[in-house]
Amino acid sequence: MDYHKPVLLTETVEGLNMQPDGVYVDVTFGGGGHSREILRHLGESGKLIAFDQDTDALENAIDDPRFMLINENFRFLKRFLRFYGHNQVDGILGDFGVSSHQFDVAERGFSTRFEANLDMRMNQKSQFSAFDVVNNYEEKKLRKVLSQYGELRTAAGMARVIVEARSHGPIRTSEQLKRALGRFLPQHKENKILAQVYQAIRIEVNQELEALKEFLLQTQEVVRPGGRLSLISYHSLEDRLVKRYMRDGQFEGQPEKDVFGRVEVPFKPVGKFSVPSEAEIVDNNRARSAKLRVAEKI
């Protein structure tokens, strides 16, 4: 089985408008599919730096003198690029969300398909897991997580029954969590609602939106003028941040203006967003919600 099938492979790498001697970054290395495609477009003097916080991804490291893999979260992008002598780069590719490998390894706890301990850590060195969110968060905080990150209308009721269930003993497994939420899981919608619950807890465990914001804000310093961002999102919370940042240079409010009333933004969007073809979705069902956006540094 493939570790992870790269989504929108051609479109994402084309979005970088690559130069053979350029320096590029793949901030979500995973199975290395996008990285291998970037390397195919690089000449001998080109360079590719990849990031992945998941130690499992290290097994996919590419044996190529032009390639370096850093086992860290992309929220530390600028720090590690500077450490390795790269103040600016020519382009950054990101394919956010959970890899197929993380979904398919039962004990990682990312998938609703398996009975597993509540884990969901993308960084396996982290001490904080889904168990902590489900068992230690007070009801109000739990409700906020389910509402904001899972966009669940029944977040208040779900938080209440989780707190009630754990008063009889810790909720350790996916099956115990599913039983606790039973009344909110009608048969015809069970998988969809559970996926929203898992998404909410996973985003909280991995601080995914905070990390994405930190990463995006660093790109305006790290990407040289004319360089590109080529970024794939999988849900509206991520996509909204990427879209607003590429358009406005910030996540809310209006973009800043100079003394002449001209809008000052670090990037300009390139074309409209792209989505996978029907053929790609048939071949890889996990691509169905992907949305690619490209922007160029002004």
Backbone as CSV, one residue per row, in Angstrom:
resi,resn,N_x,N_y,N_z,CA_x,CA_y,CA_z,C_x,C_y,C_z
1,MET,0.839,-1.196,0.000,0.000,0.000,0.000,0.878,1.251,0.000
2,ASP,0.479,2.279,-0.793,1.221,3.535,-0.812,1.118,4.222,0.545
3,TYR,2.210,4.847,0.946,2.208,5.610,2.197,1.195,6.736,2.081
4,HIS,1.269,7.436,0.962,0.323,8.542,0.734,0.352,8.867,-0.753
5,LYS,-0.814,8.887,-1.379,-0.897,9.208,-2.801,-0.978,10.732,-2.935
6,PRO,-0.015,11.356,-3.616,-0.042,12.818,-3.701,-1.266,13.324,-4.465
7,VAL,-1.888,14.356,-3.931,-3.096,14.938,-4.513,-2.698,16.102,-5.422
8,LEU,-3.413,16.235,-6.557,-3.164,17.350,-7.489,-1.663,17.507,-7.768
9,LEU,-1.002,16.388,-8.024,0.465,16.375,-8.121,0.993,17.342,-9.180
10,THR,0.522,17.193,-10.407,1.020,18.029,-11.506,0.687,19.493,-11.275
11,GLU,-0.578,19.765,-10.894,-1.036,21.143,-10.733,-0.277,21.878,-9.613
12,THR,-0.006,21.153,-8.522,0.659,21.784,-7.368,2.100,22.157,-7.697
13,VAL,2.814,21.241,-8.375,4.213,21.520,-8.723,4.283,22.568,-9.844
14,GLU,3.356,22.497,-10.797,3.312,23.528,-11.847,3.064,24.911,-11.238
15,GLY,2.266,24.939,-10.168,1.964,26.196,-9.487,3.199,26.902,-8.963
16,LEU,4.269,26.145,-8.702,5.507,26.734,-8.187,6.287,27.496,-9.257
17,ASN,5.933,27.262,-10.555,6.644,27.941,-11.657,8.156,27.792,-11.472
18,MET,8.618,26.539,-11.407,9.961,26.237,-10.913,11.101,26.699,-11.818
19,GLN,12.186,27.113,-11.160,13.463,27.412,-11.813,14.423,26.268,-11.484
20,PRO,15.152,25.734,-12.478,16.004,24.554,-12.227,17.038,24.735,-11.113
21,ASP,17.520,25.980,-10.936,18.549,26.210,-9.918,17.968,26.815,-8.639
22,GLY,16.655,26.739,-8.469,15.996,27.367,-7.324,16.078,26.540,-6.050
23,VAL,15.665,27.188,-4.959,15.576,26.525,-3.657,14.091,26.446,-3.296
24,TYR,13.603,25.226,-3.042,12.178,25.006,-2.779,11.979,24.270,-1.467
25,VAL,10.761,24.415,-0.916,10.438,23.772,0.357,9.116,23.022,0.203
26,ASP,9.115,21.766,0.649,7.882,20.974,0.766,7.626,20.842,2.265
27,VAL,6.634,21.589,2.778,6.458,21.636,4.241,5.645,20.456,4.786
28,THR,5.155,19.582,3.893,4.358,18.414,4.321,4.851,17.196,3.551
29,PHE,6.037,16.715,3.889,6.726,15.693,3.093,5.930,14.388,2.973
30,GLY,5.469,13.822,4.096,4.664,12.589,4.067,5.349,11.459,3.352
31,GLY,4.722,10.961,2.281,5.302,9.866,1.499,6.291,10.332,0.455
32,GLY,6.441,11.652,0.322,7.452,12.201,-0.585,7.029,12.327,-2.037
33,GLY,5.744,12.130,-2.331,5.279,12.196,-3.725,5.496,13.554,-4.363
34,HIS,5.095,14.614,-3.678,5.304,15.956,-4.228,6.798,16.286,-4.286
35,SER,7.546,15.866,-3.259,8.987,16.151,-3.241,9.699,15.510,-4.428
36,ARG,9.337,14.277,-4.755,9.987,13.594,-5.886,9.695,14.327,-7.199
37,GLU,8.477,14.834,-7.322,8.114,15.575,-8.535,8.885,16.904,-8.609
38,ILE,9.059,17.571,-7.463,9.859,18.805,-7.444,11.295,18.511,-7.886
39,LEU,11.881,17.419,-7.347,13.256,17.058,-7.690,13.417,16.775,-9.188
40,ARG,12.368,16.250,-9.818,12.424,15.970,-11.267,12.580,17.262,-12.073
41,HIS,12.122,18.378,-11.508,12.189,19.661,-12.209,13.432,20.480,-11.821
42,LEU,14.213,19.987,-10.875,15.388,20.723,-10.418,16.643,20.289,-11.163
43,GLY,17.539,21.263,-11.420,18.842,20.934,-11.979,19.812,20.534,-10.871
44,GLU,21.069,20.337,-11.245,22.080,19.873,-10.283,22.305,20.855,-9.146
45,SER,22.147,22.154,-9.418,22.408,23.155,-8.378,21.154,23.542,-7.602
46,GLY,20.027,22.943,-7.950,18.785,23.207,-7.214,18.794,22.550,-5.847
47,LYS,17.838,22.940,-5.009,17.808,22.432,-3.632,16.360,22.277,-3.187
48,LEU,16.067,21.186,-2.488,14.744,20.967,-1.909,14.885,20.646,-0.429
49,ILE,14.195,21.424,0.397,14.175,21.197,1.844,12.752,20.779,2.205
50,ALA,12.611,19.664,2.900,11.285,19.178,3.270,11.139,19.149,4.786
51,PHE,9.893,19.351,5.252,9.553,19.294,6.671,8.494,18.220,6.884
52,ASP,8.601,17.471,7.984,7.502,16.621,8.452,7.745,16.298,9.919
53,GLN,6.725,16.584,10.756,6.877,16.353,12.194,6.672,14.891,12.574
54,ASP,6.112,14.086,11.666,5.809,12.681,11.942,7.054,11.830,11.696
55,THR,7.536,11.155,12.729,8.768,10.361,12.573,8.592,9.226,11.565
56,ASP,7.350,8.742,11.352,7.119,7.687,10.347,7.559,8.149,8.958
57,ALA,7.426,9.447,8.687,7.760,9.980,7.361,9.255,9.892,7.066
58,LEU,10.078,9.802,8.101,11.530,9.750,7.899,11.938,8.524,7.094
59,GLU,11.132,7.459,7.172,11.442,6.236,6.415,11.357,6.460,4.909
60,ASN,10.696,7.553,4.486,10.537,7.828,3.058,11.565,8.813,2.530
61,ALA,12.560,9.166,3.352,13.574,10.147,2.942,14.188,9.763,1.595
62,ILE,14.450,10.764,0.765,14.936,10.544,-0.597,16.462,10.657,-0.619
63,ASP,17.110,9.666,-1.206,18.576,9.651,-1.295,18.995,10.491,-2.499
64,ASP,19.190,11.770,-2.263,19.527,12.701,-3.344,20.300,13.858,-2.710
65,PRO,21.466,14.200,-3.258,22.285,15.258,-2.638,21.593,16.627,-2.621
66,ARG,20.555,16.788,-3.430,19.844,18.079,-3.481,18.735,18.162,-2.426
67,PHE,18.564,17.079,-1.662,17.400,16.959,-0.772,17.800,16.925,0.700
68,MET,16.992,17.602,1.529,17.178,17.545,2.986,15.803,17.425,3.637
69,LEU,15.659,16.516,4.634,14.394,16.335,5.346,14.579,16.733,6.808
70,ILE,13.731,17.668,7.276,13.795,18.167,8.650,12.579,17.630,9.418
71,ASN,12.832,16.925,10.508,11.765,16.279,11.293,11.161,17.279,12.287
72,GLU,10.472,18.292,11.744,9.878,19.343,12.572,8.576,19.832,11.947
73,ASN,7.758,20.489,12.777,6.525,21.117,12.318,6.855,22.333,11.451
74,PHE,6.057,22.552,10.397,6.322,23.685,9.501,6.101,25.055,10.155
75,ARG,5.573,25.063,11.396,5.447,26.356,12.085,6.829,26.913,12.450
76,PHE,7.862,26.071,12.371,9.244,26.508,12.640,10.023,26.735,11.348
77,LEU,9.309,26.998,10.274,9.885,27.156,8.936,11.089,28.099,8.920
78,LYS,10.878,29.334,9.329,11.932,30.361,9.206,13.165,29.999,10.030
79,ARG,12.915,29.499,11.248,14.029,29.166,12.146,14.965,28.146,11.510
80,PHE,14.381,27.076,10.949,15.230,26.004,10.407,15.836,26.372,9.058
81,LEU,15.120,27.136,8.244,15.719,27.583,6.983,16.930,28.470,7.267
82,ARG,16.786,29.378,8.229,17.925,30.257,8.583,19.092,29.429,9.120
83,PHE,18.752,28.439,9.960,19.794,27.593,10.554,20.623,26.921,9.460
84,TYR,19.951,26.519,8.381,20.653,25.841,7.284,21.080,26.799,6.173
85,GLY,21.049,28.121,6.467,21.633,29.093,5.563,20.748,29.578,4.431
86,HIS,19.436,29.424,4.585,18.522,29.880,3.524,17.586,30.954,4.089
87,ASN,17.923,32.212,3.851,17.054,33.292,4.325,15.811,33.425,3.459
88,GLN,15.974,33.141,2.150,14.837,33.201,1.240,14.863,32.016,0.283
89,VAL,13.652,31.629,-0.155,13.515,30.493,-1.075,12.638,30.914,-2.258
90,ASP,12.612,30.062,-3.289,11.892,30.391,-4.527,10.455,29.878,-4.550
91,GLY,10.113,29.009,-3.624,8.738,28.522,-3.609,8.506,27.536,-2.480
92,ILE,7.237,27.466,-2.037,6.858,26.564,-0.948,5.604,25.806,-1.346
93,LEU,5.656,24.493,-1.184,4.502,23.628,-1.427,3.999,23.077,-0.092
94,GLY,2.680,23.058,0.079,2.084,22.483,1.287,0.835,21.692,0.940
95,ASP,0.730,20.493,1.486,-0.441,19.623,1.279,-0.938,19.285,2.684
96,PHE,-1.845,20.114,3.204,-2.220,20.024,4.613,-3.169,18.852,4.880
97,GLY,-3.519,18.673,6.156,-4.417,17.571,6.499,-3.654,16.324,6.929
98,VAL,-4.356,15.203,6.935,-3.820,13.936,7.440,-3.391,13.068,6.266
99,SER,-2.238,12.427,6.376,-1.786,11.556,5.285,-2.557,10.237,5.298
100,SER,-2.574,9.572,4.130,-3.235,8.263,4.037,-2.639,7.295,5.050
101,HIS,-1.324,7.376,5.233,-0.651,6.494,6.183,-1.196,6.693,7.590
102,GLN,-1.352,7.959,7.993,-1.863,8.231,9.341,-3.291,7.712,9.501
103,PHE,-4.097,7.854,8.457,-5.465,7.330,8.501,-5.493,5.807,8.561
104,ASP,-4.559,5.162,7.853,-4.638,3.705,7.659,-3.965,2.886,8.750
105,VAL,-3.137,3.518,9.588,-2.506,2.789,10.697,-3.426,2.927,11.914
106,ALA,-4.104,1.841,12.245,-5.174,1.885,13.254,-4.727,2.507,14.569
107,GLU,-3.554,2.124,15.043,-3.145,2.556,16.387,-2.828,4.056,16.476
108,ARG,-2.732,4.743,15.318,-2.527,6.196,15.374,-3.821,6.913,15.789
109,GLY,-4.960,6.247,15.648,-6.219,6.782,16.167,-6.856,7.891,15.344
110,PHE,-6.446,8.055,14.071,-6.996,9.133,13.239,-8.301,8.752,12.558
111,SER,-8.527,7.465,12.377,-9.661,7.039,11.563,-10.819,6.523,12.414
112,THR,-12.032,6.846,11.969,-13.246,6.348,12.638,-13.488,4.881,12.300
113,ARG,-12.707,4.343,11.360,-12.955,2.960,10.902,-12.452,1.906,11.890
114,PHE,-11.522,2.292,12.749,-10.863,1.298,13.600,-11.172,1.513,15.078
115,GLU,-11.144,0.425,15.818,-11.167,0.505,17.277,-9.718,0.724,17.714
116,ALA,-9.453,1.854,18.355,-8.078,2.193,18.726,-8.096,3.135,19.917
117,ASN,-6.960,3.246,20.591,-6.830,4.233,21.664,-6.950,5.641,21.084
118,LEU,-7.473,6.551,21.885,-7.608,7.945,21.449,-6.219,8.584,21.431
119,ASP,-5.700,8.829,20.231,-4.342,9.354,20.091,-4.338,10.602,19.208
120,MET,-4.265,10.426,17.892,-4.347,11.507,16.892,-3.164,12.469,16.903
121,ARG,-2.021,12.070,17.447,-0.842,12.943,17.436,-0.124,12.839,16.090
122,MET,0.068,13.951,15.419,0.893,13.955,14.206,2.368,13.903,14.586
123,ASN,2.710,14.525,15.696,4.071,14.467,16.233,4.067,13.439,17.368
124,GLN,4.639,12.272,17.099,4.567,11.184,18.081,5.421,11.430,19.323
125,LYS,6.240,12.501,19.273,7.037,12.853,20.451,6.224,13.700,21.436
126,SER,5.090,14.200,20.983,4.248,15.033,21.839,3.612,14.203,22.954
127,GLN,3.454,14.817,24.114,2.834,14.126,25.255,1.320,14.321,25.272
128,PHE,0.819,15.209,24.440,-0.592,15.608,24.474,-1.352,14.904,23.353
129,SER,-2.434,14.198,23.716,-3.151,13.402,22.719,-4.661,13.624,22.814
130,ALA,-5.403,12.930,21.942,-6.869,13.006,21.954,-7.433,12.564,23.300
131,PHE,-6.749,11.655,23.969,-7.184,11.209,25.303,-7.297,12.402,26.249
132,ASP,-6.316,13.298,26.187,-6.305,14.468,27.086,-7.463,15.414,26.793
133,VAL,-7.753,15.626,25.514,-8.862,16.509,25.139,-10.182,15.930,25.644
134,VAL,-10.408,14.653,25.370,-11.691,14.016,25.704,-11.872,13.862,27.213
135,ASN,-10.801,13.601,27.924,-10.933,13.290,29.359,-10.629,14.439,30.312
136,ASN,-9.887,15.441,29.860,-9.443,16.484,30.787,-10.018,17.870,30.522
137,TYR,-10.544,18.106,29.332,-11.098,19.433,29.043,-12.406,19.622,29.791
138,GLU,-12.584,20.815,30.377,-13.868,21.103,31.014,-14.937,21.236,29.918
139,GLU,-16.182,21.097,30.331,-17.283,21.022,29.356,-17.315,22.212,28.395
140,LYS,-17.117,23.410,28.921,-17.194,24.613,28.088,-16.112,24.601,26.992
141,LYS,-14.898,24.177,27.381,-13.784,24.147,26.428,-14.005,23.058,25.373
142,LEU,-14.547,21.927,25.809,-14.848,20.822,24.902,-15.905,21.248,23.880
143,ARG,-16.919,21.958,24.374,-17.979,22.444,23.490,-17.392,23.386,22.427
144,LYS,-16.481,24.251,22.836,-15.869,25.200,21.908,-15.064,24.487,20.819
145,VAL,-14.320,23.462,21.216,-13.523,22.683,20.256,-14.443,22.024,19.227
146,LEU,-15.507,21.360,19.701,-16.421,20.651,18.798,-17.169,21.611,17.885
147,SER,-17.506,22.769,18.416,-18.254,23.758,17.638,-17.363,24.456,16.613
148,GLN,-16.201,24.934,17.050,-15.322,25.707,16.157,-14.647,24.841,15.106
149,TYR,-14.080,23.706,15.535,-13.248,22.914,14.635,-14.009,21.789,13.944
150,GLY,-15.147,21.373,14.519,-15.946,20.336,13.877,-17.191,20.908,13.226
151,GLU,-17.461,22.188,13.507,-18.649,22.879,12.990,-19.914,22.054,13.250
152,LEU,-19.987,21.547,14.486,-21.094,20.673,14.906,-22.172,21.477,15.639
153,ARG,-23.380,21.406,15.147,-24.490,22.136,15.778,-24.843,21.576,17.155
154,THR,-24.553,20.293,17.336,-24.904,19.638,18.607,-23.723,19.623,19.574
155,ALA,-22.770,20.541,19.398,-21.543,20.548,20.214,-21.844,20.619,21.710
156,ALA,-22.818,21.426,22.105,-23.119,21.589,23.539,-23.580,20.271,24.148
157,GLY,-24.506,19.592,23.469,-25.000,18.310,23.964,-23.920,17.239,23.968
158,MET,-23.090,17.239,22.938,-21.993,16.262,22.857,-21.014,16.456,24.013
159,ALA,-20.650,17.695,24.276,-19.723,17.977,25.375,-20.312,17.492,26.698
160,ARG,-21.598,17.716,26.870,-22.277,17.321,28.125,-22.226,15.800,28.319
161,VAL,-22.533,15.028,27.259,-22.566,13.563,27.423,-21.155,12.979,27.569
162,ILE,-20.160,13.624,26.961,-18.774,13.154,27.140,-18.358,13.333,28.596
163,VAL,-18.661,14.499,29.155,-18.321,14.757,30.565,-19.055,13.780,31.487
164,GLU,-20.303,13.505,31.172,-21.088,12.536,31.965,-20.482,11.141,31.857
165,ALA,-20.149,10.717,30.640,-19.608,9.361,30.428,-18.271,9.173,31.141
166,ARG,-17.417,10.180,31.103,-16.081,10.021,31.693,-16.124,10.088,33.224
167,SER,-17.240,10.532,33.795,-17.367,10.539,35.263,-17.413,9.119,35.808
168,HIS,-17.704,8.132,34.932,-17.743,6.716,35.348,-16.421,6.001,35.060
169,GLY,-15.464,6.721,34.502,-14.159,6.131,34.158,-13.678,6.725,32.855
170,PRO,-12.356,6.751,32.633,-11.798,7.401,31.444,-12.346,6.820,30.142
171,ILE,-12.490,7.686,29.150,-12.837,7.262,27.782,-11.511,7.071,27.056
172,ARG,-11.142,5.824,26.851,-9.802,5.529,26.318,-9.786,5.214,24.830
173,THR,-10.885,4.697,24.298,-10.860,4.191,22.920,-11.924,4.864,22.050
174,SER,-11.758,4.674,20.741,-12.717,5.224,19.778,-14.103,4.624,19.988
175,GLU,-14.153,3.360,20.352,-15.442,2.695,20.560,-16.158,3.280,21.784
176,GLN,-15.422,3.538,22.847,-16.022,4.152,24.044,-16.543,5.555,23.744
177,LEU,-15.811,6.303,22.934,-16.254,7.645,22.562,-17.519,7.560,21.710
178,LYS,-17.523,6.609,20.796,-18.696,6.423,19.928,-19.939,6.053,20.752
179,ARG,-19.746,5.188,21.736,-20.874,4.799,22.604,-21.392,6.001,23.391
180,ALA,-20.477,6.823,23.895,-20.880,7.997,24.669,-21.717,8.960,23.825
181,LEU,-21.384,9.051,22.544,-22.062,9.994,21.655,-23.245,9.367,20.915
182,GLY,-23.596,8.145,21.289,-24.594,7.360,20.566,-25.841,8.112,20.141
183,ARG,-26.420,8.900,21.040,-27.695,9.568,20.717,-27.547,10.653,19.649
184,PHE,-26.302,11.076,19.399,-26.064,12.114,18.381,-25.637,11.519,17.041
185,LEU,-25.680,10.195,16.939,-25.171,9.525,15.735,-26.256,8.706,15.044
186,PRO,-27.231,9.355,14.389,-28.244,8.596,13.654,-27.566,7.741,12.581
187,GLN,-28.110,6.570,12.334,-27.439,5.578,11.487,-27.032,6.134,10.125
188,HIS,-27.919,6.901,9.496,-27.639,7.378,8.136,-26.603,8.503,8.112
189,LYS,-26.271,9.050,9.275,-25.293,10.151,9.319,-24.111,9.848,10.233
190,GLU,-24.063,8.647,10.779,-23.055,8.337,11.800,-21.632,8.646,11.344
191,ASN,-21.253,8.170,10.152,-19.868,8.344,9.696,-19.519,9.813,9.483
192,LYS,-20.439,10.575,8.907,-20.196,11.990,8.638,-20.004,12.768,9.947
193,ILE,-20.888,12.519,10.920,-20.806,13.255,12.191,-19.562,12.849,12.975
194,LEU,-19.268,11.545,12.980,-18.050,11.087,13.665,-16.799,11.711,13.036
195,ALA,-16.807,11.827,11.706,-15.660,12.444,11.022,-15.485,13.892,11.481
196,GLN,-16.590,14.599,11.697,-16.517,15.984,12.184,-15.983,16.036,13.621
197,VAL,-16.420,15.074,14.456,-15.932,15.002,15.838,-14.424,14.754,15.837
198,TYR,-13.992,13.786,15.016,-12.568,13.454,14.944,-11.752,14.635,14.419
199,GLN,-12.292,15.312,13.407,-11.588,16.475,12.867,-11.376,17.525,13.952
200,ALA,-12.416,17.779,14.735,-12.335,18.794,15.787,-11.262,18.443,16.809
201,ILE,-11.285,17.196,17.280,-10.316,16.774,18.302,-8.903,16.780,17.729
202,ARG,-8.766,16.308,16.493,-7.447,16.244,15.843,-6.843,17.640,15.671
203,ILE,-7.657,18.603,15.240,-7.165,19.966,15.055,-6.686,20.536,16.393
204,GLU,-7.429,20.246,17.464,-7.047,20.730,18.792,-5.750,20.066,19.270
205,VAL,-5.657,18.756,19.108,-4.472,18.016,19.565,-3.205,18.547,18.891
206,ASN,-3.300,18.804,17.591,-2.120,19.169,16.813,-1.961,20.676,16.590
207,GLN,-2.880,21.453,17.204,-2.841,22.919,17.036,-2.707,23.294,15.560
208,GLU,-3.510,22.617,14.732,-3.323,22.730,13.285,-3.552,24.140,12.748
209,LEU,-4.570,24.825,13.223,-4.862,26.152,12.676,-3.863,27.192,13.173
210,GLU,-3.428,27.066,14.429,-2.385,27.964,14.949,-1.088,27.772,14.155
211,ALA,-0.732,26.497,13.916,0.498,26.205,13.167,0.406,26.755,11.747
212,LEU,-0.770,26.608,11.124,-0.959,27.109,9.762,-0.817,28.631,9.711
213,LYS,-1.411,29.323,10.670,-1.292,30.786,10.717,0.163,31.219,10.893
214,GLU,0.858,30.567,11.829,2.269,30.919,12.075,3.100,30.708,10.812
215,PHE,2.851,29.586,10.149,3.566,29.267,8.903,3.298,30.330,7.830
216,LEU,2.019,30.631,7.608,1.661,31.585,6.556,2.310,32.955,6.798
217,LEU,2.272,33.428,8.033,2.846,34.737,8.339,4.354,34.784,8.068
218,GLN,5.037,33.634,8.228,6.483,33.591,7.973,6.812,33.606,6.483
219,THR,5.848,33.177,5.646,6.161,33.046,4.213,6.483,34.389,3.572
220,GLN,5.933,35.484,4.090,6.206,36.778,3.444,7.655,37.195,3.603
221,GLU,8.325,36.698,4.638,9.759,36.955,4.794,10.593,35.929,4.050
222,VAL,10.100,34.699,4.012,10.900,33.576,3.525,10.886,33.446,1.996
223,VAL,9.771,33.811,1.362,9.675,33.665,-0.097,10.199,34.934,-0.777
224,ARG,11.109,34.766,-1.715,11.676,35.932,-2.396,10.675,36.488,-3.423
225,PRO,10.776,37.780,-3.793,9.865,38.358,-4.785,9.825,37.534,-6.075
226,GLY,8.619,37.271,-6.555,8.442,36.423,-7.734,8.313,34.947,-7.398
227,GLY,8.628,34.581,-6.145,8.477,33.194,-5.697,7.016,32.861,-5.444
228,ARG,6.731,31.587,-5.295,5.335,31.142,-5.221,5.026,30.322,-3.967
229,LEU,3.746,30.414,-3.555,3.142,29.473,-2.608,2.186,28.604,-3.398
230,SER,2.216,27.290,-3.177,1.296,26.362,-3.827,0.761,25.440,-2.730
231,LEU,-0.486,25.706,-2.263,-0.976,25.113,-1.013,-2.320,24.416,-1.196
232,ILE,-2.410,23.183,-0.681,-3.642,22.389,-0.761,-4.296,22.313,0.615
233,SER,-5.580,22.662,0.683,-6.374,22.557,1.914,-7.463,21.503,1.725
234,TYR,-7.964,20.982,2.857,-8.978,19.923,2.779,-10.286,20.261,3.483
235,HIS,-10.319,21.324,4.258,-11.599,21.711,4.864,-11.674,23.228,4.923
236,SER,-12.881,23.733,5.125,-13.137,25.168,4.991,-12.337,26.005,5.986
237,LEU,-12.043,25.461,7.171,-11.300,26.222,8.176,-9.885,26.541,7.682
238,GLU,-9.222,25.536,7.099,-7.878,25.747,6.533,-7.951,26.648,5.310
239,ASP,-8.874,26.312,4.421,-8.938,27.021,3.138,-9.221,28.511,3.332
240,ARG,-10.060,28.819,4.319,-10.389,30.220,4.590,-9.132,31.000,4.991
241,LEU,-8.287,30.384,5.843,-7.048,31.048,6.269,-6.107,31.263,5.084
242,VAL,-5.952,30.219,4.255,-5.057,30.309,3.095,-5.568,31.366,2.115
243,LYS,-6.859,31.331,1.816,-7.458,32.273,0.862,-7.292,33.725,1.328
244,ARG,-7.629,33.971,2.594,-7.549,35.342,3.100,-6.116,35.840,3.161
245,TYR,-5.205,34.943,3.541,-3.804,35.371,3.627,-3.255,35.706,2.246
246,MET,-3.552,34.855,1.263,-3.063,35.111,-0.096,-3.658,36.403,-0.670
247,ARG,-4.880,36.696,-0.309,-5.566,37.875,-0.855,-5.234,39.152,-0.074
248,ASP,-5.252,39.063,1.272,-5.180,40.254,2.122,-3.907,40.372,2.954
249,GLY,-3.115,39.292,3.026,-1.925,39.323,3.875,-2.234,39.215,5.349
250,GLN,-3.491,38.919,5.686,-3.909,38.728,7.075,-5.151,37.831,7.089
251,PHE,-5.625,37.499,8.286,-6.677,36.480,8.401,-8.067,37.057,8.647
252,GLU,-8.136,38.306,9.054,-9.437,38.942,9.248,-9.291,40.444,9.060
253,GLY,-10.404,41.128,8.880,-10.353,42.574,8.662,-9.930,42.915,7.247
254,GLN,-9.670,44.190,7.012,-9.292,44.681,5.689,-7.771,44.769,5.558
255,PRO,-7.243,44.578,4.336,-5.793,44.700,4.153,-5.321,46.125,4.412
256,GLU,-4.068,46.248,4.801,-3.517,47.565,5.111,-3.324,48.394,3.839
257,LYS,-3.413,49.724,4.000,-3.209,50.635,2.863,-2.048,51.571,3.173
258,ASP,-1.361,52.013,2.092,-0.279,52.983,2.298,-0.865,54.401,2.364
259,VAL,-0.003,55.422,2.443,-0.472,56.809,2.627,-1.288,57.309,1.432
260,PHE,-1.153,56.654,0.272,-1.915,57.053,-0.919,-3.202,56.236,-1.077
261,GLY,-3.496,55.403,-0.064,-4.722,54.598,-0.119,-4.596,53.324,-0.926
262,ARG,-3.357,52.988,-1.327,-3.151,51.749,-2.081,-3.013,50.572,-1.118
263,VAL,-3.626,49.470,-1.479,-3.566,48.266,-0.645,-2.160,47.676,-0.697
264,GLU,-1.614,47.353,0.473,-0.292,46.732,0.543,-0.434,45.292,1.019
265,VAL,-0.175,44.353,0.144,-0.246,42.929,0.506,1.026,42.239,0.018
266,PRO,1.465,41.169,0.718,2.725,40.526,0.332,2.614,39.620,-0.899
267,PHE,1.425,39.045,-1.130,1.245,38.099,-2.237,0.082,38.524,-3.122
268,LYS,0.083,38.021,-4.349,-1.097,38.158,-5.202,-1.512,36.755,-5.658
269,PRO,-2.815,36.413,-5.547,-3.271,35.100,-5.999,-3.002,34.918,-7.494
270,VAL,-2.653,33.690,-7.884,-2.421,33.340,-9.287,-3.594,32.491,-9.753
271,GLY,-4.435,33.038,-10.608,-5.583,32.294,-11.121,-6.583,31.959,-10.028
272,LYS,-7.539,31.097,-10.380,-8.539,30.641,-9.410,-8.033,29.357,-8.751
273,PHE,-8.736,28.907,-7.712,-8.327,27.654,-7.065,-8.591,26.475,-8.002
274,SER,-7.864,25.372,-7.765,-8.036,24.139,-8.545,-8.572,23.040,-7.642
275,VAL,-9.355,22.140,-8.224,-9.835,20.960,-7.507,-9.511,19.727,-8.347
276,PRO,-9.472,18.541,-7.720,-9.137,17.337,-8.480,-10.193,17.000,-9.535
277,SER,-9.743,16.348,-10.599,-10.667,15.876,-11.633,-11.488,14.704,-11.094
278,GLU,-12.575,14.401,-11.778,-13.387,13.237,-11.378,-12.551,11.968,-11.424
279,ALA,-11.663,11.874,-12.415,-10.819,10.680,-12.547,-9.889,10.532,-11.340
280,GLU,-9.322,11.648,-10.869,-8.431,11.582,-9.709,-9.204,11.169,-8.462
281,ILE,-10.433,11.679,-8.318,-11.245,11.331,-7.144,-11.616,9.853,-7.162
282,VAL,-11.909,9.313,-8.350,-12.198,7.878,-8.471,-10.965,7.070,-8.064
283,ASP,-9.797,7.539,-8.491,-8.542,6.845,-8.190,-8.119,7.009,-6.731
284,ASN,-8.463,8.167,-6.133,-8.045,8.473,-4.757,-9.164,9.262,-4.082
285,ASN,-10.049,8.557,-3.394,-11.233,9.169,-2.797,-10.880,10.287,-1.812
286,ARG,-9.694,10.202,-1.204,-9.313,11.215,-0.214,-9.013,12.573,-0.847
287,ALA,-8.938,12.595,-2.179,-8.693,13.862,-2.867,-9.969,14.695,-3.005
288,ARG,-11.127,14.115,-2.675,-12.412,14.731,-3.064,-12.618,16.136,-2.499
289,SER,-12.069,16.430,-1.327,-12.305,17.757,-0.734,-11.117,18.702,-0.897
290,ALA,-10.113,18.293,-1.684,-8.892,19.098,-1.832,-9.143,20.360,-2.661
291,LYS,-8.458,21.435,-2.275,-8.560,22.710,-2.971,-7.163,23.326,-3.011
292,LEU,-6.655,23.564,-4.210,-5.307,24.115,-4.387,-5.384,25.608,-4.693
293,ARG,-4.618,26.389,-3.944,-4.498,27.819,-4.219,-3.020,28.178,-4.413
294,VAL,-2.759,29.063,-5.375,-1.391,29.485,-5.693,-1.310,31.004,-5.563
295,ALA,-0.198,31.495,-5.031,0.012,32.950,-4.936,1.480,33.253,-5.197
296,GLU,1.720,34.461,-5.699,3.085,34.892,-6.033,3.492,36.069,-5.158
297,LYS,4.729,36.041,-4.673,5.243,37.122,-3.823,5.440,38.393,-4.658
298,ILE,4.908,39.485,-4.165,4.991,40.762,-4.882,6.356,41.393,-4.634
